[in-house]
């Protein structure tokens, strides 16, 4: 019985990781985690028009311009990825 339960729990966890890329896993690096967090925050700002309007007024920019800049920052929100050491 417990092996069946463990199998379904692992299956559900794999399904979550496949469906939601930002949920993380055991081998997630600090850079990847930070990138997911920044993209999530930026997409939340773009997806909520009142928050987007607030930032546009605060920056003195047009709403479309702020939305464009936020979307562009989603490409590499934490800069280029660090080099990987292949030992």
ZISULTA-V691770 format. One record per pair of residues at least 24 apart in sequence whose C-alpha atoms are under 10 Angstrom apart, sorted by the first residue. I is the first residue (numbers start at 1). J is the second residue. Records with the same first field share a line. If there is no record, write none. Layout:
I = J / J
This chain:
31 = 78 / 79 / 80 / 81 / 82
32 = 78 / 81
34 = 77 / 78
35 = 74 / 75 / 76 / 77 / 78 / 79 / 81
36 = 74 / 77 / 78
37 = 77 / 78
38 = 73 / 74 / 76 / 77 / 78
39 = 70 / 71 / 73 / 74 / 75 / 76 / 77 / 78
40 = 74
41 = 70 / 74
42 = 67 / 69 / 70 / 71 / 72 / 73 / 74 / 77
43 = 67 / 70 / 71 / 74
45 = 70 / 71
46 = 70 / 71
